[in-house]
Amino acid sequence: MLAAREQTDAALLDAIARGDLGPLGVLFDRHHEHVRQFLLRAAPNDADVDDLVQETFLTAAQAAASFDGRETARPFLIGIAVQLIKRRRRTFARLRGLLESFGRTPTPPRSTPEDEASLAEDEARIRAAIARLADDRRLVLVMVEWNGMSGVEVARALGTPVGTVWRRLHEARAEVRRALERGER
């Protein structure tokens, strides 16, 4: 039997999937610097990088059975890191929205209850239209429109070209506009 250091990434992940966590250290030694360098470029905050590297390998241990057997586990690990960035972004966006809502001053009441109902209905339609967007489009729309991020910042966070960010943003805005024009709820 080969020593763990001499085994392929597929063999290491197979052992991990069967419950042997020893090979996780070998996998970490092989790929942690590549994952870290990716996260330094893609993560929105450099302070989170080491935590995200650790979380990537812990998640890889849980997802080891889904590894497709490639020669190298690097794309598998980078894919996990991307999902963790997206999850963290969503979590922080929800938290930021919650915290911001505490700091808002209440808006003065509209002149009539009908105006209030109309405003609430419009807001619900917009939220529903955004919720129906594909994840990649919704993520870009929220990052640009609500978080005020630039296209370059979004591209860096998602690990995609800036042109892709602008295309997704354009498509997201167009989809929301069409849904609102159709009066969808």
Protein Blocks (a to p, Z undefined) as FASTA:
>chain_A
ZZfklpcfklmmmmmmnopaklmmmmmmmmmmmmmmmmmmmpmblklmmmmmmmmmmmmm
mmmmmpghiablklmmmmmmmmmmmmmmmmmmmmmmmmmmmmpccddddfbfklmmmmmm
mmmmmmmmmmmpcfklmmmmmmmmmnopafklmmmmnopafklmmmmmmmmmmmmmmmmm
nopZZ
